Amino acid sequence: MQKFQEIQPGEITGNPFTLIGKDWMLVTAGDAGKFNTMTASWGGVGVLWNKKVVFTFIRPQRYTYEFIEKGEVFTLSFFDEAHRDALQFCGAHSGRDVDKVQATGLTPVFSDGGVYFEEAKLVLVCRKLAYQDMDPAGFIDPSLEKNYAAGDYHRMYAAEIVKAYQK
Ligand SMILES: Cc1cc2nc3c(=O)[nH]c(=O)nc-3n(C[C@H](O)[C@H](O)[C@H](O)COP(=O)(O)O)c2cc1C
């Protein structure tokens, strides 16, 4: 398998709308002892507090949320189309019920204080900076509420990209 090359976070290429919104990503948190991963297609990359950051939006009922809450670091792994099934699986099952690594055949890499996947084409290792819970009081467009029938407002994490690897 091709080896990861470390790049500067500022050298990440690719269209974020495609990478995140269409290709999807795995958000992974925890450590070699125990970790969990889930598919996400909402989020962003950008600049905040003079840092290169990612924004992820995680609903509190996700098992992955517990791991993100506990740790300092989470990772984003991006894949090519050949791994679509694995991402579908990780977005349709909870790590509370299944072993996602066993089910998908993905290979975890324990590095940089986090966990990511050998099969990825791009990996961002992210250090949590801040979180903010979605507050419906701030919804200017009332139709946003339709995303929250269960009242499960996302927690947004802003996290600094501390390492980036690509193939
Ligand atoms: C394409 C896709 C995108 C998703 N995006 C998000 C997201 O951005 N935030 C979120 O909280 N859940 C998202 N989900 C749902 C979680 O991936 C799903 O609930 C998963 O089973 C949670 O796993 P866990 O309980 O092991 O953490 C998405 C699912 C799919 C299929």
The ligand as a MOL file (V3000), in Angstrom:
LIG
                    3D

  0  0  0     0  0            999 V3000
M  V30 BEGIN CTAB
M  V30 COUNTS 31 33 0 0 0
M  V30 BEGIN ATOM
M  V30 1 C -23.1330 10.1240 4.6650 0
M  V30 2 C -23.3160 10.2550 6.1500 0
M  V30 3 C -22.9690 11.4420 6.7780 0
M  V30 4 C -23.1300 11.6090 8.1560 0
M  V30 5 N -22.7510 12.7850 8.7390 0
M  V30 6 C -22.8850 12.9480 10.0720 0
M  V30 7 C -22.4390 14.1520 10.6980 0
M  V30 8 O -21.8680 15.0710 10.0770 0
M  V30 9 N -22.6490 14.2740 12.0420 0
M  V30 10 C -23.2600 13.3070 12.7910 0
M  V30 11 O -23.4310 13.4580 14.0020 0
M  V30 12 N -23.6600 12.1190 12.2040 0
M  V30 13 C -23.4670 11.9290 10.8810 0
M  V30 14 N -23.8340 10.7500 10.2870 0
M  V30 15 C -24.4320 9.6750 11.1120 0
M  V30 16 C -23.4050 8.7900 11.8340 0
M  V30 17 O -22.3360 8.4240 10.9610 0
M  V30 18 C -24.1050 7.5010 12.3000 0
M  V30 19 O -25.1440 7.8330 13.1970 0
M  V30 20 C -23.1690 6.4860 12.9030 0
M  V30 21 O -23.8420 5.2430 12.9630 0
M  V30 22 C -22.6910 6.8660 14.2970 0
M  V30 23 O -21.8570 5.8460 14.7500 0
M  V30 24 P -21.3730 5.7130 16.2640 0
M  V30 25 O -22.5930 5.5880 17.1420 0
M  V30 26 O -20.5290 4.4730 16.2750 0
M  V30 27 O -20.5810 6.9530 16.5790 0
M  V30 28 C -23.6700 10.5560 8.9230 0
M  V30 29 C -24.0270 9.3510 8.2910 0
M  V30 30 C -23.8550 9.1970 6.9280 0
M  V30 31 C -24.2170 7.8900 6.2530 0
M  V30 END ATOM
M  V30 BEGIN BOND
M  V30 1 1 1 2
M  V30 2 1 2 3
M  V30 3 2 2 30
M  V30 4 2 3 4
M  V30 5 1 4 5
M  V30 6 1 4 28
M  V30 7 2 5 6
M  V30 8 1 6 7
M  V30 9 1 6 13
M  V30 10 2 7 8
M  V30 11 1 7 9
M  V30 12 1 9 10
M  V30 13 2 10 11
M  V30 14 1 10 12
M  V30 15 2 12 13
M  V30 16 1 13 14
M  V30 17 1 14 15
M  V30 18 1 14 28
M  V30 19 1 15 16
M  V30 20 1 16 17
M  V30 21 1 16 18
M  V30 22 1 18 19
M  V30 23 1 18 20
M  V30 24 1 20 21
M  V30 25 1 20 22
M  V30 26 1 22 23
M  V30 27 1 23 24
M  V30 28 2 24 25
M  V30 29 1 24 26
M  V30 30 1 24 27
M  V30 31 2 28 29
M  V30 32 1 29 30
M  V30 33 1 30 31
M  V30 END BOND
M  V30 END CTAB
M  END
